[in-house]
Each structure stands twice: as C-alpha cells, then as structure tokens.
Amino acid sequence: MSKIIGRKSEINILEMARQNNKSELIAVYGRRRVGKTFLIREYFKKELVFEIAGLFHGTINSQLQNFTKELNARNKKANFDTPKNWLAAFTQLENYLNKLTSNKKKVIFIDEFPWLASPRSKFLMAFENFWNQYASKRDDLIVVICGSAASYMVKEILNNKGGLHNRITRKIRLLPFDLNETDTFLKSRGIRYSHYDVLQIYMTMGGVPHYLDKLQKGLSVAQNIDQLCFDKDGVLHNEFNQLFTSLFDNSEKHRTIVKTLAKCKKGITRQDLISQSGIPSGGDFSLKLEELIASGFVSEYAYYKNKKQLILYRLSDEYSLFYLKFIQPYKAEGAGTWQRLFKKQTYTSWSGFSFETICLKHIYQIKKALRIDAVYSTSSSWFNKNAQIDLLIDRDDNIINLCEMKFYNSTFTIDKQYYLNLKNKIDEFQKETDTRKNIHLIMLTTFGLKPNEYSAELVQNDLQISCLFE
C-alpha cells in the first residue's frame, strides 16, 4: 500500500511515464523538504535500479566515489573502480544496465542533480551524452532527475539550449501540501486538529511535509510551535538561513528580497521592491526574483485587466513569514515563548494577513465552494490610492466576485466602520474600472458571519474555512 499522501496530479504524470512504451526523462523540482525524494522512491520502489544523490559542496572525486559505491552496492558481482571522469562513470552505468534482463521499466533516479553538476565537473555534458546516445534509444528506462535548486532546474534543464534541449519528456514542480493534504497527512500520523488549528499550523510552517512530520501527537498547536520554533534545538529554530544557503548560490540578495516583502503584507510592485530592497534594477535582480518565484517563496499576482506594471509580488512562504515576524526577534527567549506570544494583538493582526496569503493559494477551492469551478474566470488584484482588493474573480457569467478574507477566533461581525470600508472598496472599483458587471461580495471567514443589517445588504456569499479543505 502506498504511503503517499495526496499528490494526485503528480502520481498521474509518473503513471503515464510508467505505462509509456518509450524511455522517459522526468525533471522534478521544488523547494527543500517538500518531499521530492520520498515521492520518487515510494512510487517507483519496485522499479528503482539505480539511485544517486549529489553531495552538497562535494568534490568531483567524492561525487564519483559515491556514484561507484552505489553501482557496486546494486550489483554484488561487480567491482567497479572509481572512474576518472563522468563520461567513464556513465559508461559503467550503461554496462550495469545492459546486464539487467527484465523487460519491465527500470528507473534511474539522480537526486540533487545541481550539486553534481558543478561548473568544472562536466557532469551535465556526460549526462546529456548518456541520455541522447544510450537511454533515449531504449524503451524500458525512466530517468528521473531531481533538484531543490529550482532556478538551476529551470534554466539548465527545462530551458536547456544544448544537448538536453527539448529532451525532457515530463516535468513536475512539487509544491507544499495544500490544506486538505496537510490535514490528511496529520491524521495519518494520529494527529487530529480542528480546521482552525490546522490553519494555525499552516501559518507557521506551510504544507512542507518534513516540517509537519516533526509535530508531536498529544501536544496542542501552541506546544508544538513552541517546541519546533523556539526551543534552541527545534527543527525550525535556525532553518531560515540553512534553507536559503542550500537553495541559492550567493543567497544574501535572495534573503534581502524576502525580508523586504515580509514588511509589505499586501504585496508591492516590482519598482517598489527594487526601491525598498536597495538592490539595483537589472538582470541580477530579475534573476534573483525569478529564482524565488520558481522555488515557491514569492508569488506574483496579476492586476485587474493585466496591467503589467501593477503586478504585485508577495512573500508566500509561510515559514519565512513566521520566522521573520516571530522566531527571529524572540528566539533568544527560549521554550514557552509562543504560549505567551500567540495571545497578543500582534499575532492577531499578523494572522489576518497570513490567512489572506493562504486563501490566495486556494483559489480553486474558493471557486468550487461558489460552484463556479466550471465557469471560465480570471483571478487578480486591484488597488488605487484609496482602496485595495486582494482577490477579484472576474467571471464570464457577468459577475465579478470581490473576496474579503478574515481570520477570527469566533463568528465575525461586520460593524459600521468595516461596512463603510467595504462600501468604499466596491464604489472605488466600480468608479475607476467602469465595469458593467454585477459585483458580488464574498466573505470568507473562520467561523462564518453573524447576520446583521450590514451583512444582509452587502454579502452575497458567506464562506467558512471548511471550504478551503475540500
């Protein structure tokens, strides 16, 4: 029985590769700790005939030794010597594969590919030759190459201009779990939290399986966060710097961009990001921003009617947001810190913005709850000097949904001040865009709305967090 939680679309891709009567070259990429290695090992556990993982900052010789060690472990009768270069290493692999007599699909898994392909190693050249001159000519191989350095995987593999140009047959960008998968994952470990509590966990660490796996059954949300984030030996206590160092070369500018975005909860334009980060505009800035987007740390949100200069960039990695707001400033205070902090107004305010970010990742679930998942629509943001709308759903059936998202520990009440704020948003949007479509206000709250005259007048759809878990 498979131990894989969720990952339906990814499993479908892998199964199509398994059923195909040609050899396949699959590229898998995604941020550190997201479960790439587990997915491939678990799904192909019966077909895996060779697996190698790059060594972080390993020398060429140490990488070659590791390669040969795996070959010899897989083939007990072989006694390969450490080759002098990667061309010779792949020749050894070809000799090993030639001796396997089964007609079934055979999987070669090369993990942390970017760590193997250092500039002077000539690993990429040798791999290109292995695929083009050997593997692609067979019909029984699935070669999976995997990397956490998403920027490398996109630039050097998916957009390769040399020997691997258009050679990738399938690609998987593995993202963290959504809320439904997170809830299912926790239940598989015997941890049963309410949707409200799962949301609080998600705000802290997102849907990263490695982090979620460290939660302890029997502890409250606050106790678990305390132990993982504020205890000096907690897994997430110092993960932030290690995360960026392992993913990006010269990661200081990446961290600067992330820290700048963390201060701008509603997101900012590219020009404002350049100005506030202090990083000069140009190719280097563009590359760093693209790498952060490819790795899932930053998301870009289209502006209504696709005004490119008004695209908003938002820090969308939950752990980074939580680390910069709470762990970094309070890490010296030790265990018990979070059980004091989470009751304060600072957390209440911050959690509202974090909840909005999570909702923006679950737009499909929102559309499904509105029963418009079959209606063509586009999602965007909109703002002017007087108002901002984080999520607009512009539908082909003559309706625009204006979405308001509120994280609250009980039933939410629209008071007069908030009512006037909502009226202003609707009026400003209608006036500036001159839209003739119907504007329907959606309220997505934790435990629903308390009915009153204001909600009766304005709100067309009252959604609760349960819809995000569908």
C-alpha positions as CSV (number, residue, x, y, z in Angstrom):
1,M,0.0,0.0,0.0
2,S,1.4,3.4,-1.0
3,K,2.3,5.8,1.8
4,I,2.0,8.8,-0.5
5,I,-0.5,11.5,0.8
6,G,-2.3,13.5,-1.9
7,R,-0.1,14.3,-5.0
8,K,-2.8,13.1,-7.4
9,S,-1.7,15.1,-10.4
10,E,2.0,14.1,-9.8
11,I,1.1,10.4,-9.5
12,N,-0.8,10.6,-12.8
13,I,2.3,12.0,-14.5
14,L,4.5,9.3,-13.1
15,E,2.0,6.6,-14.0
16,M,1.8,7.8,-17.6
17,A,5.6,7.5,-17.8
18,R,5.4,4.0,-16.4
19,Q,2.9,2.9,-19.0
20,N,4.6,4.6,-21.9
21,N,6.4,2.2,-24.4
22,K,9.3,4.7,-24.7
23,S,12.0,5.8,-22.3
24,E,11.2,8.9,-20.3
25,L,13.3,11.7,-18.9
26,I,11.4,13.4,-16.0
27,A,12.5,16.6,-14.2
28,V,11.3,17.1,-10.7
29,Y,12.0,20.3,-8.8
30,G,10.7,22.2,-5.8
31,R,11.9,23.7,-2.6
32,R,13.9,21.8,0.1
33,R,12.0,19.5,2.4
34,V,8.9,19.3,0.2
35,G,9.0,15.6,-0.4
36,K,10.5,15.1,-3.9
37,T,12.8,12.2,-2.9
38,F,10.1,10.5,-1.0
39,L,7.6,10.7,-3.9
40,I,10.0,9.1,-6.4
41,R,11.3,6.5,-4.0
42,E,7.9,5.5,-2.8
43,Y,6.2,5.5,-6.2
44,F,8.9,3.7,-8.1
45,K,10.1,1.5,-5.2
46,K,9.7,-1.7,-7.3
47,E,11.3,-0.3,-10.5
48,L,14.3,1.6,-8.9
49,V,17.5,0.0,-10.2
50,F,19.9,2.9,-9.5
51,E,19.9,5.9,-7.3
52,I,22.5,8.6,-6.6
53,A,22.2,11.8,-4.7
54,G,24.6,14.7,-5.2
55,L,26.8,15.7,-2.2
56,F,26.4,19.3,-1.0
57,H,29.7,21.1,-1.8
58,G,31.2,17.6,-2.7
59,T,34.4,17.5,-4.7
60,I,34.3,15.9,-8.1
61,N,36.2,12.9,-6.8
62,S,33.9,12.4,-3.8
63,Q,30.9,12.5,-6.1
64,L,32.4,9.9,-8.4
65,Q,33.3,7.7,-5.4
66,N,29.7,7.9,-4.2
67,F,28.4,7.1,-7.8
68,T,30.6,3.9,-7.9
69,K,29.7,2.9,-4.4
70,E,26.0,2.8,-5.4
71,L,26.8,0.8,-8.6
72,N,28.7,-1.8,-6.6
73,A,26.0,-2.0,-4.0
74,R,23.4,-2.6,-6.7
75,N,25.4,-5.2,-8.5
76,K,27.0,-7.6,-6.0
77,K,29.1,-9.3,-8.7
78,A,30.6,-6.1,-10.0
79,N,33.7,-4.4,-8.6
80,F,33.8,-1.1,-10.5
81,D,36.8,1.2,-9.7
82,T,36.2,4.9,-9.2
83,P,36.3,6.4,-12.7
84,K,38.4,9.4,-13.6
85,N,35.5,11.4,-15.0
86,W,31.8,11.4,-15.6
87,L,31.9,10.1,-19.1
88,A,33.6,7.0,-17.7
89,A,31.1,6.9,-14.8
90,F,28.1,6.8,-17.1
91,T,29.8,4.1,-19.2
92,Q,29.9,2.0,-16.0
93,L,26.2,2.7,-15.5
94,E,25.4,1.6,-19.1
95,N,27.4,-1.7,-18.6
96,Y,25.4,-2.3,-15.4
97,L,22.0,-1.6,-17.1
98,N,22.9,-3.9,-20.1
99,K,23.2,-6.8,-17.7
100,L,19.6,-6.3,-16.3
101,T,17.4,-8.8,-18.2
102,S,13.9,-7.8,-17.1
103,N,11.6,-6.3,-19.7
104,K,9.9,-4.1,-17.1
105,K,10.5,-0.4,-16.7
106,K,13.7,0.4,-14.9
107,V,14.1,3.7,-13.0
108,I,17.4,5.6,-12.7
109,F,17.0,8.3,-10.0
110,I,19.5,11.2,-9.8
111,D,18.7,13.3,-6.8
112,E,20.1,16.8,-6.1
113,F,21.3,16.9,-9.7
114,P,22.6,20.6,-9.4
115,W,25.0,19.5,-6.6
116,L,26.6,17.0,-9.1
117,A,26.7,19.4,-12.0
118,S,29.3,21.9,-10.7
119,P,30.8,24.1,-13.5
120,R,34.1,22.3,-13.7
121,S,32.8,18.8,-13.3
122,K,31.5,18.3,-16.9
123,F,28.7,16.2,-15.3
124,L,25.9,17.9,-17.4
125,M,27.8,17.1,-20.6
126,A,28.3,13.5,-19.7
127,F,24.6,13.2,-18.6
128,E,23.5,14.7,-21.9
129,N,25.5,12.1,-23.7
130,F,24.2,9.3,-21.6
131,W,20.6,10.3,-22.4
132,N,21.0,11.1,-26.1
133,Q,23.3,8.2,-27.0
134,Y,22.1,5.5,-24.7
135,A,19.0,5.9,-22.5
136,S,16.7,7.5,-25.1
137,K,17.4,4.7,-27.6
138,R,15.9,2.1,-25.2
139,D,12.3,1.7,-24.5
140,D,12.4,0.5,-20.9
141,L,14.1,3.3,-18.9
142,I,12.7,6.1,-16.8
143,V,15.4,8.6,-15.8
144,V,14.3,11.0,-13.0
145,I,16.5,14.0,-12.3
146,C,15.6,16.0,-9.2
147,G,16.8,19.2,-7.6
148,S,15.9,21.6,-4.8
149,A,17.7,24.5,-6.6
150,A,14.7,25.3,-8.7
151,S,16.5,28.1,-10.6
152,Y,19.1,25.6,-11.9
153,M,16.5,23.1,-12.9
154,V,14.5,25.6,-14.8
155,K,17.5,27.3,-16.5
156,E,19.9,24.4,-17.1
157,I,17.4,21.6,-17.6
158,L,13.9,22.7,-18.7
159,N,15.3,25.6,-20.7
160,N,18.5,23.9,-21.8
161,K,19.9,25.3,-25.0
162,G,22.4,22.4,-25.5
163,G,22.2,18.6,-25.5
164,L,19.1,18.5,-23.4
165,H,17.1,21.0,-25.5
166,N,13.5,19.6,-25.7
167,R,14.6,16.3,-24.3
168,I,12.6,16.4,-21.0
169,T,9.5,14.3,-21.6
170,R,7.7,15.3,-18.4
171,K,8.2,17.8,-15.6
172,I,6.9,18.0,-12.0
173,R,7.1,21.1,-9.9
174,L,6.4,19.8,-6.5
175,L,4.7,22.3,-4.2
176,P,4.0,22.0,-0.4
177,F,0.7,20.3,0.6
178,D,-2.5,22.3,0.4
179,L,-4.7,22.4,3.5
180,N,-6.6,19.2,2.6
181,E,-3.4,17.3,2.1
182,T,-1.9,18.8,5.3
183,D,-5.0,17.7,7.3
184,T,-4.8,14.2,5.8
185,F,-1.1,14.0,6.5
186,L,-1.5,14.9,10.1
187,K,-4.4,12.4,10.6
188,S,-2.2,9.7,9.1
189,R,0.2,10.3,12.0
190,G,-2.6,10.2,14.5
191,I,-2.8,14.0,15.0
192,R,-6.3,15.3,14.9
193,Y,-6.7,19.0,14.9
194,S,-9.7,21.2,14.1
195,H,-9.6,23.1,10.8
196,Y,-8.9,26.2,12.8
197,D,-5.9,24.6,14.5
198,V,-4.6,23.1,11.2
199,L,-4.7,26.7,9.8
200,Q,-2.6,27.9,12.6
201,I,0.0,25.2,12.0
202,Y,-0.1,26.1,8.2
203,M,0.6,29.7,9.1
204,T,3.7,28.6,10.9
205,M,5.3,26.2,8.5
206,G,3.1,25.9,5.4
207,G,2.4,22.4,3.9
208,V,6.1,21.3,4.0
209,P,5.9,17.5,4.8
210,H,9.3,17.4,6.6
211,Y,8.2,20.1,9.0
212,L,4.7,18.6,9.5
213,D,6.3,15.3,10.3
214,K,8.0,16.8,13.4
215,L,4.7,17.6,15.1
216,Q,4.1,15.5,18.1
217,K,0.9,13.7,18.8
218,G,-0.8,14.8,22.1
219,L,0.6,18.3,22.1
220,S,-1.5,21.4,21.5
221,V,-0.8,23.6,18.5
222,A,0.9,26.2,20.8
223,Q,3.0,23.5,22.5
224,N,4.1,22.1,19.1
225,I,5.0,25.5,17.7
226,D,6.9,26.3,20.9
227,Q,9.0,23.1,20.6
228,L,9.8,23.3,16.9
229,C,10.4,27.1,16.6
230,F,11.5,28.4,20.0
231,D,13.4,25.6,21.6
232,K,17.1,26.0,20.9
233,D,17.2,22.5,19.3
234,G,13.9,22.9,17.4
235,V,13.9,21.9,13.8
236,L,12.6,25.3,12.7
237,H,14.7,27.4,15.1
238,N,17.5,28.1,12.6
239,E,16.1,26.6,9.4
240,F,15.7,30.0,7.6
241,N,19.4,30.7,6.9
242,Q,20.1,27.0,6.1
243,L,17.2,26.9,3.7
244,F,18.5,29.8,1.6
245,T,22.1,28.8,1.7
246,S,21.3,25.3,0.4
247,L,19.0,26.5,-2.4
248,F,20.8,29.5,-3.8
249,D,24.4,30.5,-4.6
250,N,25.2,33.9,-3.0
251,S,21.9,33.9,-1.2
252,E,22.2,37.2,0.5
253,K,20.2,39.1,-2.1
254,H,17.5,36.5,-2.0
255,R,17.2,37.0,1.7
256,T,17.1,40.8,1.2
257,I,14.2,40.5,-1.2
258,V,12.4,38.1,1.1
259,K,12.9,40.4,4.2
260,T,11.6,43.4,2.2
261,L,8.5,41.5,1.1
262,A,7.9,40.4,4.6
263,K,7.4,44.0,5.6
264,C,4.8,44.6,2.9
265,K,2.0,42.3,3.9
266,K,-0.3,43.2,1.0
267,G,2.4,42.8,-1.6
268,I,4.3,45.5,-3.7
269,T,5.1,46.3,-7.3
270,R,8.4,45.4,-8.8
271,Q,9.5,49.1,-8.8
272,D,8.7,49.5,-5.1
273,L,10.5,46.2,-4.4
274,I,13.6,47.5,-6.1
275,S,13.4,50.8,-4.3
276,Q,12.8,49.3,-0.8
277,S,15.3,46.4,-1.1
278,G,18.1,48.6,-2.3
279,I,19.0,46.1,-5.0
280,P,19.7,47.9,-8.3
281,S,17.3,47.2,-11.2
282,G,18.8,44.9,-13.8
283,G,19.4,41.3,-14.8
284,D,20.8,40.2,-11.5
285,F,17.7,41.5,-9.6
286,S,15.4,39.8,-12.2
287,L,17.3,36.6,-11.8
288,K,17.1,36.6,-8.0
289,L,13.3,37.3,-8.1
290,E,12.7,34.7,-10.7
291,E,14.6,32.1,-8.6
292,L,12.5,32.9,-5.6
293,I,9.3,32.6,-7.6
294,A,10.4,29.3,-9.2
295,S,11.3,28.0,-5.7
296,G,7.9,28.9,-4.3
297,F,8.9,31.6,-1.9
298,V,7.4,34.5,-3.8
299,S,4.2,34.7,-5.8
300,E,3.2,37.3,-8.3
301,Y,-0.4,38.4,-8.6
302,A,-1.9,39.8,-11.8
303,Y,-3.5,43.2,-11.7
304,Y,-7.1,43.6,-13.0
305,K,-7.1,43.7,-16.8
306,N,-3.4,42.7,-16.8
307,K,-1.6,46.0,-16.2
308,K,1.9,44.5,-16.0
309,Q,3.5,47.4,-14.2
310,L,1.0,46.9,-11.3
311,I,1.7,43.2,-10.8
312,L,2.1,42.6,-7.1
313,Y,4.8,40.5,-5.5
314,R,4.1,38.8,-2.2
315,L,6.1,36.6,0.1
316,S,4.1,33.4,0.0
317,D,6.3,31.0,2.0
318,E,4.6,30.6,5.4
319,Y,7.7,29.6,7.3
320,S,9.7,32.6,6.1
321,L,6.9,34.9,7.1
322,F,6.6,33.4,10.5
323,Y,10.3,33.2,11.1
324,L,10.9,36.9,10.3
325,K,7.9,38.1,12.3
326,F,8.2,35.9,15.4
327,I,11.1,33.4,15.6
328,Q,14.0,35.7,14.7
329,P,13.0,38.5,17.1
330,Y,12.1,36.2,20.0
331,K,14.3,33.2,19.5
332,A,16.6,34.0,22.5
333,E,13.6,33.8,24.9
334,G,13.5,30.0,24.6
335,A,10.8,27.4,25.3
336,G,7.4,28.7,26.3
337,T,7.8,31.9,24.2
338,W,5.0,31.0,21.8
339,Q,2.4,30.2,24.5
340,R,2.8,33.9,25.6
341,L,3.0,35.4,22.1
342,F,0.0,33.9,20.4
343,K,-2.4,35.5,22.8
344,K,-1.2,39.0,21.9
345,Q,-2.7,41.5,19.5
346,T,0.5,41.4,17.4
347,Y,-0.3,37.8,16.4
348,T,-4.0,38.5,15.8
349,S,-3.1,41.3,13.3
350,W,-0.4,39.3,11.6
351,S,-2.5,36.1,11.3
352,G,-5.1,38.1,9.3
353,F,-2.6,38.9,6.6
354,S,-1.2,35.3,6.7
355,F,-4.7,33.9,6.2
356,E,-5.1,36.1,3.1
357,T,-1.9,34.6,1.6
358,I,-3.2,31.1,2.3
359,C,-6.6,31.8,0.7
360,L,-4.8,33.1,-2.4
361,K,-3.2,29.7,-2.7
362,H,-6.6,28.0,-2.5
363,I,-8.5,29.9,-5.2
364,Y,-9.6,26.7,-6.9
365,Q,-11.3,25.6,-3.6
366,I,-13.0,29.0,-3.3
367,K,-14.3,28.7,-6.8
368,K,-15.6,25.2,-6.1
369,A,-17.4,26.4,-3.0
370,L,-19.0,29.1,-5.1
371,R,-19.9,26.4,-7.7
372,I,-18.2,28.4,-10.4
373,D,-15.3,26.0,-11.0
374,A,-16.8,25.1,-14.4
375,V,-17.2,28.8,-15.3
376,Y,-14.3,30.5,-17.1
377,S,-12.8,33.1,-14.8
378,T,-9.6,35.0,-14.1
379,S,-8.2,35.9,-10.7
380,S,-6.4,39.2,-10.0
381,S,-5.8,42.0,-7.5
382,W,-6.9,45.7,-7.8
383,F,-5.9,48.8,-5.9
384,N,-5.7,52.6,-6.2
385,K,-4.8,55.3,-3.7
386,N,-8.0,54.8,-1.7
387,A,-8.7,51.1,-1.7
388,Q,-7.2,47.6,-2.2
389,I,-8.8,44.3,-3.2
390,D,-6.6,41.3,-2.8
391,L,-8.7,38.9,-4.7
392,L,-11.1,39.5,-7.6
393,I,-12.7,36.7,-9.6
394,D,-13.8,38.0,-12.9
395,R,-16.3,35.6,-14.4
396,D,-17.7,35.0,-17.9
397,D,-21.2,34.9,-16.5
398,N,-21.3,38.7,-15.9
399,I,-20.3,38.6,-12.3
400,I,-17.1,39.9,-10.5
401,N,-16.6,38.4,-7.0
402,L,-14.9,40.7,-4.6
403,C,-13.4,38.5,-1.9
404,E,-12.8,39.6,1.6
405,M,-10.9,37.2,3.9
406,K,-11.0,37.5,7.7
407,F,-9.2,35.2,10.2
408,Y,-11.0,35.4,13.6
409,N,-11.4,33.2,16.6
410,S,-15.2,33.3,16.6
411,T,-18.1,34.3,14.4
412,F,-17.2,37.5,12.6
413,T,-19.4,40.7,12.8
414,I,-19.4,43.4,10.2
415,D,-19.6,46.6,12.2
416,K,-20.4,50.1,10.8
417,Q,-16.7,51.1,10.3
418,Y,-15.9,47.9,8.3
419,Y,-19.2,48.2,6.4
420,L,-18.2,51.7,5.2
421,N,-14.7,50.3,4.3
422,L,-16.3,47.6,2.2
423,K,-18.7,50.1,0.5
424,N,-15.8,52.3,-0.3
425,K,-13.9,49.4,-2.0
426,I,-16.9,48.5,-4.1
427,D,-17.6,52.1,-5.1
428,E,-13.9,52.9,-5.9
429,F,-13.6,49.7,-8.0
430,Q,-16.8,50.4,-9.9
431,K,-15.9,54.1,-10.5
432,E,-12.4,53.5,-11.7
433,T,-13.0,50.4,-13.8
434,D,-16.4,51.5,-15.1
435,T,-17.4,47.8,-15.1
436,R,-20.9,46.9,-16.1
437,K,-20.7,43.5,-14.4
438,N,-22.5,42.7,-11.2
439,I,-20.3,43.0,-8.1
440,H,-20.8,40.2,-5.6
441,L,-19.1,40.5,-2.3
442,I,-17.8,37.2,-0.8
443,M,-16.9,37.0,2.9
444,L,-14.5,34.1,3.7
445,T,-14.2,33.8,7.5
446,T,-13.1,31.3,10.0
447,F,-16.4,30.5,11.6
448,G,-18.9,32.4,9.4
449,L,-20.7,35.8,9.7
450,K,-23.0,37.0,12.4
451,P,-26.1,38.2,10.5
452,N,-26.9,41.8,10.8
453,E,-28.2,44.7,8.6
454,Y,-24.7,45.3,7.1
455,S,-24.1,41.7,6.1
456,A,-27.6,41.4,4.7
457,E,-27.0,44.5,2.5
458,L,-23.5,43.7,1.2
459,V,-22.6,40.0,1.4
460,Q,-23.7,37.7,-1.4
461,N,-21.8,34.6,-0.3
462,D,-20.8,33.6,3.3
463,L,-18.0,31.0,3.2
464,Q,-16.2,29.4,6.1
465,I,-12.7,27.9,6.3
466,S,-14.0,24.4,5.8
467,C,-14.3,25.1,2.1
468,L,-10.5,25.5,1.9
469,F,-10.1,21.9,3.0
470,E,-12.1,20.4,0.1
